[in-house]
Amino acid sequence: MSNDGTGRRSLDRLPWTGRSGLWHQYRTLRIRGRSVTWVPPLLLLIAIVTIDYWTGTEFRIISWVVLVPGIAAALCSVGTTAAFTGLVLAAYLFVEALWPDRFTPRLSDFTLIAIGGVLATLACAVRVRGEEHVLRMRDVTETVRRTVLRPLPSGWGGLEHAEVYLAADTEVRVGGDFYDIQPGLHGTRVLLGDVQGKGLGAVEAAAALLGTFREAGYHEPDLATVGERLGIRMTRHRRRVRELGRDDEDRFATALLLEFPDDDPGALRLINFGHEPPLVVGPGGVRALAPGDSLPLGLADLERRPGAGRPAPHHVVLGRGETVLLTTDGVTEARDADGAFFPLESAVAEAVRVDVRCVAPERLVAAVREGVLRHCGGRLADDTTVFAVRRLLDGKVLDRDGRVLGSGT
């Protein structure tokens, strides 16, 4: 785990962050922070020259130096590869000059080495350009991800929180799962959801919902109004997609909308839009909240009952030090080798039984993450998000008995 610069410890550090140059990000051979990609081709050159020297005229392999620029092209920069091309040409002339009476430099061998070096340098340039393109694409993906799943400051909105997002596509590293915490005029709201489907269309829908949540969650006094606006936003998004003639017009999203009101520290208000019910985890055990009775976002127009489009919040009483655990279906639908689903509630209960400190959001998220990856053998079939929040008490966190510990766990 590492600090992400916002004061929050990140459980899912990205290996590709920022753009400080290709060779600061993509070097696999390093010693004490210094690149040693030039060592393998140099060792090969020394070996060829040494063997050719000690075998004399009986075993001539000096022309094998043509392999050196090829090795450099696979590991080094363009400049280093070009330097090795010049070095092997000089080495060839030097070795041949050791026996001037027996051998004279062959124009054919010299030309072969020169052409091989030029081709290796060109191949290296193509490789470097391809790697730079991949880095640019990763930067774009990271920017999109940080826009959708923006970093959350520690203690944001009076909540202690921890979160981890694992994309099923490890190359793209972004999908339809989304979450956010929005402090507002009427309490702190939390949103976690999962857009049906994959690809950029799912990311686009998630970004639209988050934009609406960040505004409505701040201004609206009624949680039901926030939920209603999210449903309207998804319907509008579907309509726009349909007018564009795209084939993902039937997309919808399941979501959990929570509110921690300022005027009632022990209360939680919850609207469940067809999502996995959250778990409340405390020193006394684990309890699952009731499934939601609201349709997923974007599908409310299918229900024709009067007033059916307006979601009704459920009121939950939270005990001292209890944590609310939210997950997407990537957690509960993770399968092992026998096809069995991950038993989230029992796994969390066992983790708390073994170590009651797992009620803390950071420990709880870490335990669920490790449990899911262990259960499915690291092969995620769907994007997976684990998100845990609990109230801070005067900026402090609580121990297993609800006593104030301080600012950390």
LOVEX-936129 format. One record per residue (C-alpha): residue in three letters; x, y, z. Coordinates in nm, 2 decimals. Example, Ala and Ser with C-alpha at 12.3 -4.5 7.8 and 13.67 -1.06 7.14 Angstrom:
BEGIN
R   residu     east    north       up
R      ALA     1.23    -0.45     0.78
R      SER     1.37    -0.11     0.71
% end
This chain:
BEGIN
R   residu     east    north       up
R      MET     0.00     0.00     0.00
R      SER     0.12     0.35    -0.07
R      ASN     0.01     0.71    -0.02
R      ASP    -0.15     0.86    -0.33
R      GLY    -0.07     1.22    -0.25
R      THR    -0.41     1.30    -0.11
R      GLY    -0.35     1.17     0.24
R      ARG    -0.53     0.85     0.16
R      ARG    -0.35     0.52     0.16
R      SER    -0.41     0.35    -0.18
R      LEU    -0.47    -0.03    -0.19
R      ASP    -0.44    -0.05    -0.56
R      ARG    -0.14     0.14    -0.67
R      LEU    -0.11     0.19    -1.05
R      PRO     0.22     0.09    -1.21
R      TRP     0.18     0.36    -1.48
R      THR     0.14     0.71    -1.34
R      GLY     0.25     1.03    -1.50
R      ARG     0.47     1.09    -1.80
R      SER     0.83     1.16    -1.71
R      GLY     0.98     1.00    -2.02
R      LEU     0.98     0.65    -2.16
R      TRP     1.30     0.54    -2.01
R      HIS     1.20     0.65    -1.66
R      GLN     0.90     0.42    -1.68
R      TYR     0.98     0.12    -1.89
R      ARG     1.32    -0.03    -1.79
R      THR     1.32    -0.38    -1.67
R      LEU     1.70    -0.41    -1.61
R      ARG     1.79    -0.17    -1.33
R      ILE     2.04    -0.18    -1.04
R      ARG     2.00     0.08    -0.76
R      GLY     1.78     0.28    -0.99
R      ARG     2.02     0.29    -1.28
R      SER     1.95     0.12    -1.62
R      VAL     2.18    -0.16    -1.71
R      THR     2.01    -0.26    -2.04
R      TRP     2.34    -0.21    -2.22
R      VAL     2.51    -0.49    -2.02
R      PRO     2.38    -0.80    -2.21
R      PRO     2.48    -0.68    -2.56
R      LEU     2.82    -0.56    -2.42
R      LEU     2.88    -0.90    -2.26
R      LEU     2.79    -1.07    -2.58
R      LEU     3.03    -0.85    -2.77
R      ILE     3.31    -0.92    -2.52
R      ALA     3.25    -1.29    -2.54
R      ILE     3.26    -1.31    -2.92
R      VAL     3.58    -1.10    -2.94
R      THR     3.75    -1.31    -2.66
R      ILE     3.66    -1.64    -2.81
R      ASP     3.77    -1.53    -3.15
R      TYR     4.10    -1.41    -3.01
R      TRP     4.19    -1.72    -2.81
R      THR     4.09    -1.96    -3.09
R      GLY     4.31    -1.78    -3.33
R      THR     4.27    -1.89    -3.69
R      GLU     4.12    -2.22    -3.60
R      PHE     3.77    -2.10    -3.51
R      ARG     3.66    -1.76    -3.65
R      ILE     3.34    -1.62    -3.51
R      ILE     3.41    -1.25    -3.52
R      SER     3.13    -1.20    -3.78
R      TRP     2.89    -1.31    -3.51
R      VAL     2.91    -0.95    -3.37
R      VAL     2.62    -0.88    -3.61
R      LEU     2.40    -1.03    -3.33
R      VAL     2.50    -0.76    -3.08
R      PRO     2.30    -0.47    -3.23
R      GLY     2.00    -0.70    -3.25
R      ILE     2.02    -0.77    -2.88
R      ALA     2.06    -0.40    -2.81
R      ALA     1.76    -0.32    -3.03
R      ALA     1.54    -0.53    -2.80
R      LEU     1.66    -0.38    -2.48
R      CYS     1.82    -0.04    -2.53
R      SER     1.73     0.30    -2.66
R      VAL     1.79     0.40    -3.02
R      GLY     2.10     0.60    -2.94
R      THR     2.26     0.31    -2.75
R      THR     2.17     0.06    -3.03
R      ALA     2.34     0.30    -3.28
R      ALA     2.64     0.32    -3.06
R      PHE     2.67    -0.06    -3.04
R      THR     2.65    -0.07    -3.42
R      GLY     2.96     0.15    -3.44
R      LEU     3.13    -0.05    -3.16
R      VAL     3.09    -0.38    -3.34
R      LEU     3.23    -0.24    -3.67
R      ALA     3.53    -0.12    -3.48
R      ALA     3.57    -0.45    -3.30
R      TYR     3.56    -0.64    -3.63
R      LEU     3.83    -0.43    -3.78
R      PHE     4.04    -0.45    -3.46
R      VAL     4.02    -0.83    -3.44
R      GLU     4.10    -0.88    -3.81
R      ALA     4.40    -0.65    -3.78
R      LEU     4.55    -0.89    -3.52
R      TRP     4.65    -1.13    -3.80
R      PRO     4.74    -0.91    -4.10
R      ASP     4.93    -1.19    -4.27
R      ARG     4.66    -1.45    -4.25
R      PHE     4.34    -1.25    -4.29
R      THR     4.23    -0.92    -4.43
R      PRO     3.89    -0.77    -4.35
R      ARG     3.63    -0.91    -4.58
R      LEU     3.41    -0.65    -4.74
R      SER     3.12    -0.89    -4.74
R      ASP     3.14    -0.95    -4.37
R      PHE     3.19    -0.58    -4.29
R      THR     2.89    -0.49    -4.51
R      LEU     2.68    -0.76    -4.34
R      ILE     2.76    -0.62    -4.00
R      ALA     2.69    -0.26    -4.11
R      ILE     2.36    -0.35    -4.26
R      GLY     2.26    -0.56    -3.96
R      GLY     2.34    -0.26    -3.73
R      VAL     2.14    -0.02    -3.94
R      LEU     1.84    -0.25    -3.95
R      ALA     1.87    -0.31    -3.57
R      THR     1.87     0.06    -3.51
R      LEU     1.56     0.11    -3.73
R      ALA     1.39    -0.18    -3.55
R      CYS     1.47    -0.02    -3.22
R      ALA     1.32     0.31    -3.33
R      VAL     1.00     0.12    -3.42
R      ARG     0.99    -0.06    -3.09
R      VAL     1.04     0.26    -2.89
R      ARG     0.77     0.44    -3.09
R      GLY     0.53     0.16    -3.01
R      GLU     0.62     0.17    -2.64
R      GLU     0.56     0.54    -2.63
R      HIS     0.22     0.49    -2.79
R      VAL     0.13     0.24    -2.53
R      LEU     0.24     0.48    -2.26
R      ARG     0.03     0.75    -2.40
R      MET    -0.27     0.52    -2.41
R      ARG    -0.21     0.42    -2.05
R      ASP    -0.19     0.79    -1.96
R      VAL    -0.52     0.86    -2.13
R      THR    -0.67     0.56    -1.95
R      GLU    -0.53     0.67    -1.62
R      THR    -0.67     1.02    -1.67
R      VAL    -1.01     0.88    -1.75
R      ARG    -1.00     0.66    -1.45
R      ARG    -0.90     0.94    -1.21
R      THR    -1.18     1.15    -1.36
R      VAL    -1.44     0.88    -1.30
R      LEU    -1.29     0.74    -0.98
R      ARG    -1.13     1.05    -0.84
R      PRO    -0.90     1.03    -0.54
R      LEU    -1.08     1.10    -0.21
R      PRO    -0.91     1.29     0.07
R      SER    -0.87     1.13     0.40
R      GLY    -1.17     1.19     0.63
R      TRP    -1.36     1.34     0.34
R      GLY    -1.71     1.44     0.44
R      GLY    -1.65     1.32     0.80
R      LEU    -1.61     0.96     0.69
R      GLU    -1.33     0.72     0.73
R      HIS    -1.31     0.53     0.40
R      ALA    -1.11     0.28     0.20
R      GLU    -1.17     0.16    -0.15
R      VAL    -1.01    -0.06    -0.42
R      TYR    -1.10    -0.10    -0.78
R      LEU    -0.98    -0.40    -0.98
R      ALA    -1.05    -0.40    -1.35
R      ALA    -1.12    -0.74    -1.52
R      ASP    -0.92    -0.60    -1.82
R      THR    -0.58    -0.54    -1.67
R      GLU    -0.47    -0.35    -1.98
R      VAL    -0.76    -0.10    -1.99
R      ARG    -0.79    -0.07    -1.61
R      VAL    -1.12     0.12    -1.63
R      GLY    -1.47    -0.01    -1.66
R      GLY    -1.83     0.06    -1.55
R      ASP    -1.79     0.05    -1.17
R      PHE    -1.81     0.39    -1.01
R      TYR    -1.81     0.54    -0.66
R      ASP    -1.77     0.88    -0.49
R      ILE    -1.83     1.06    -0.16
R      GLN    -1.99     1.40    -0.18
R      PRO    -2.01     1.63     0.13
R      GLY    -2.30     1.87     0.09
R      LEU    -2.53     2.12     0.25
R      HIS    -2.75     1.84     0.40
R      GLY    -2.50     1.58     0.51
R      THR    -2.25     1.35     0.33
R      ARG    -2.38     1.13     0.04
R      VAL    -2.21     0.82    -0.09
R      LEU    -2.27     0.66    -0.43
R      LEU    -2.15     0.32    -0.55
R      GLY    -2.27     0.16    -0.87
R      ASP    -2.21    -0.07    -1.16
R      VAL    -2.31     0.02    -1.52
R      GLN    -2.43    -0.28    -1.72
R      GLY    -2.19    -0.39    -1.99
R      LYS    -1.82    -0.30    -2.05
R      GLY    -1.62    -0.08    -2.27
R      LEU    -1.61     0.30    -2.32
R      GLY    -1.99     0.31    -2.33
R      ALA    -2.00     0.19    -1.97
R      VAL    -1.74     0.45    -1.87
R      GLU    -1.93     0.72    -2.04
R      ALA    -2.25     0.63    -1.85
R      ALA    -2.07     0.61    -1.52
R      ALA    -1.92     0.96    -1.58
R      ALA    -2.26     1.10    -1.65
R      LEU    -2.41     0.96    -1.33
R      LEU    -2.12     1.08    -1.12
R      GLY    -2.15     1.43    -1.26
R      THR    -2.51     1.44    -1.16
R      PHE    -2.44     1.29    -0.82
R      ARG    -2.17     1.55    -0.74
R      GLU    -2.41     1.84    -0.81
R      ALA    -2.73     1.69    -0.67
R      GLY    -2.56     1.53    -0.38
R      TYR    -2.43     1.87    -0.27
R      HIS    -2.74     2.08    -0.32
R      GLU    -3.05     1.87    -0.28
R      PRO    -3.20     1.85     0.07
R      ASP    -3.38     1.53     0.01
R      LEU    -3.20     1.20    -0.07
R      ALA    -3.50     1.08    -0.27
R      THR    -3.46     1.38    -0.50
R      VAL    -3.09     1.29    -0.55
R      GLY    -3.19     0.94    -0.65
R      GLU    -3.47     1.07    -0.88
R      ARG    -3.22     1.29    -1.06
R      LEU    -2.98     1.00    -1.10
R      GLY    -3.26     0.80    -1.27
R      ILE    -3.35     1.09    -1.49
R      ARG    -2.99     1.14    -1.59
R      MET    -2.96     0.77    -1.69
R      THR    -3.28     0.79    -1.89
R      ARG    -3.15     1.10    -2.07
R      HIS    -2.82     0.93    -2.14
R      ARG    -3.00     0.63    -2.29
R      ARG    -3.21     0.86    -2.51
R      ARG    -2.90     1.04    -2.64
R      VAL    -2.72     0.72    -2.71
R      ARG    -3.03     0.59    -2.90
R      GLU    -3.04     0.91    -3.11
R      LEU    -2.67     0.86    -3.20
R      GLY    -2.76     0.52    -3.34
R      ARG    -2.53     0.33    -3.11
R      ASP    -2.61    -0.03    -3.01
R      ASP    -2.58     0.02    -2.63
R      GLU    -2.90     0.22    -2.59
R      ASP    -3.04    -0.04    -2.34
R      ARG    -2.77     0.02    -2.09
R      PHE    -2.87     0.06    -1.72
R      ALA    -2.69     0.09    -1.39
R      THR    -2.74    -0.06    -1.04
R      ALA    -2.64     0.16    -0.76
R      LEU    -2.64     0.22    -0.38
R      LEU    -2.71     0.58    -0.26
R      LEU    -2.63     0.65     0.10
R      GLU    -2.66     0.95     0.32
R      PHE    -2.50     1.02     0.66
R      PRO    -2.70     1.31     0.79
R      ASP    -2.53     1.58     0.99
R      ASP    -2.81     1.61     1.25
R      ASP    -2.82     1.24     1.34
R      PRO    -2.48     1.07     1.39
R      GLY    -2.62     0.73     1.44
R      ALA    -2.84     0.72     1.13
R      LEU    -2.79     0.60     0.77
R      ARG    -3.04     0.66     0.49
R      LEU    -3.01     0.42     0.19
R      ILE    -3.16     0.38    -0.15
R      ASN    -3.08     0.06    -0.33
R      PHE    -3.13     0.07    -0.71
R      GLY    -3.12    -0.31    -0.78
R      HIS    -2.77    -0.35    -0.64
R      GLU    -2.61    -0.60    -0.41
R      PRO    -2.73    -0.51    -0.05
R      PRO    -2.45    -0.36     0.16
R      LEU    -2.32    -0.52     0.48
R      VAL    -2.28    -0.35     0.81
R      VAL    -1.97    -0.47     0.98
R      GLY    -1.90    -0.41     1.35
R      PRO    -1.73    -0.57     1.65
R      GLY    -2.05    -0.76     1.72
R      GLY    -2.06    -0.93     1.38
R      VAL    -2.20    -0.88     1.03
R      ARG    -2.55    -0.80     0.91
R      ALA    -2.68    -0.76     0.56
R      LEU    -2.92    -0.48     0.49
R      ALA    -3.25    -0.55     0.32
R      PRO    -3.24    -0.57    -0.07
R      GLY    -3.36    -0.26    -0.24
R      ASP    -3.71    -0.21    -0.39
R      SER    -3.61     0.04    -0.65
R      LEU    -3.54    -0.06    -1.01
R      PRO    -3.19     0.00    -1.16
R      LEU    -3.12     0.35    -1.29
R      GLY    -3.25     0.38    -1.64
R      LEU    -3.53     0.13    -1.60
R      ALA    -3.78     0.32    -1.38
R      ASP    -3.99     0.40    -1.69
R      LEU    -4.07     0.03    -1.71
R      GLU    -4.27     0.05    -1.38
R      ARG    -4.61     0.21    -1.45
R      ARG    -4.74     0.24    -1.09
R      PRO    -4.82     0.60    -0.99
R      GLY    -4.53     0.75    -0.80
R      ALA    -4.32     0.45    -0.87
R      GLY    -4.04     0.66    -1.03
R      ARG    -3.96     0.83    -0.70
R      PRO    -3.73     0.61    -0.48
R      ALA    -3.80     0.59    -0.10
R      PRO    -3.50     0.59     0.14
R      HIS    -3.46     0.32     0.40
R      HIS    -3.35     0.43     0.75
R      VAL    -3.08     0.23     0.92
R      VAL    -2.94     0.27     1.27
R      LEU    -2.56     0.23     1.29
R      GLY    -2.39     0.12     1.60
R      ARG    -2.08     0.29     1.74
R      GLY    -1.78     0.20     1.52
R      GLU    -1.98     0.01     1.26
R      THR    -1.86     0.01     0.90
R      VAL    -2.07    -0.01     0.59
R      LEU    -1.93    -0.23     0.32
R      LEU    -2.03    -0.18    -0.04
R      THR    -1.93    -0.40    -0.33
R      THR    -2.01    -0.46    -0.69
R      ASP    -2.11    -0.79    -0.83
R      GLY    -1.75    -0.86    -0.93
R      VAL    -1.71    -0.96    -0.57
R      THR    -2.02    -1.18    -0.51
R      GLU    -2.00    -1.34    -0.85
R      ALA    -1.63    -1.43    -0.84
R      ARG    -1.60    -1.81    -0.89
R      ASP    -1.35    -2.06    -0.78
R      ALA    -1.23    -2.36    -0.99
R      ASP    -1.55    -2.55    -0.90
R      GLY    -1.78    -2.27    -1.01
R      ALA    -1.88    -2.17    -0.65
R      PHE    -1.94    -1.80    -0.58
R      PHE    -1.74    -1.60    -0.33
R      PRO    -1.93    -1.61     0.01
R      LEU    -1.89    -1.25     0.10
R      GLU    -2.09    -1.23     0.42
R      SER    -1.94    -1.54     0.57
R      ALA    -1.59    -1.45     0.46
R      VAL    -1.62    -1.10     0.63
R      ALA    -1.77    -1.26     0.94
R      GLU    -1.48    -1.50     0.97
R      ALA    -1.23    -1.22     0.91
R      VAL    -1.38    -1.01     1.19
R      ARG    -1.39    -1.32     1.42
R      VAL    -1.02    -1.38     1.36
R      ASP    -0.92    -1.02     1.39
R      VAL    -1.18    -0.77     1.52
R      ARG    -0.97    -0.49     1.38
R      CYS    -1.10    -0.58     1.04
R      VAL    -1.40    -0.36     1.11
R      ALA    -1.18    -0.07     1.02
R      PRO    -1.24     0.03     0.65
R      GLU    -0.89    -0.01     0.53
R      ARG    -0.84    -0.35     0.69
R      LEU    -1.19    -0.46     0.58
R      VAL    -1.13    -0.37     0.22
R      ALA    -0.79    -0.54     0.22
R      ALA    -0.94    -0.86     0.36
R      VAL    -1.22    -0.87     0.10
R      ARG    -0.98    -0.80    -0.18
R      GLU    -0.74    -1.07    -0.08
R      GLY    -1.03    -1.31    -0.02
R      VAL    -1.18    -1.25    -0.37
R      LEU    -0.84    -1.29    -0.55
R      ARG    -0.76    -1.60    -0.35
R      HIS    -1.11    -1.75    -0.42
R      CYS    -1.09    -1.69    -0.80
R      GLY    -0.72    -1.76    -0.84
R      GLY    -0.66    -1.40    -0.95
R      ARG    -0.88    -1.45    -1.26
R      LEU    -1.15    -1.18    -1.24
R      ALA    -1.44    -1.22    -1.47
R      ASP    -1.58    -0.88    -1.40
R      ASP    -1.48    -0.54    -1.27
R      THR    -1.46    -0.55    -0.90
R      THR    -1.50    -0.27    -0.65
R      VAL    -1.48    -0.29    -0.27
R      PHE    -1.57     0.03    -0.08
R      ALA    -1.60     0.07     0.30
R      VAL    -1.71     0.38     0.50
R      ARG    -1.78     0.47     0.86
R      ARG    -1.83     0.79     1.05
R      LEU    -1.54     0.96     1.21
R      LEU    -1.60     1.06     1.57
R      ASP    -1.46     1.42     1.61
R      GLY    -1.20     1.33     1.35
R      LYS    -1.10     1.02     1.53
R      VAL    -1.14     0.65     1.46
R      LEU    -1.26     0.39     1.70
R      ASP    -1.12     0.07     1.85
R      ARG    -1.30    -0.27     1.88
R      ASP    -1.49    -0.15     2.18
R      GLY    -1.59     0.19     2.03
R      ARG    -1.33     0.39     2.22
R      VAL    -1.14     0.67     2.05
R      LEU    -0.80     0.56     1.92
R      GLY    -0.68     0.87     1.73
R      SER    -0.64     0.96     1.37
R      GLY    -0.52     0.62     1.24
R      THR    -0.59     0.25     1.27
% end
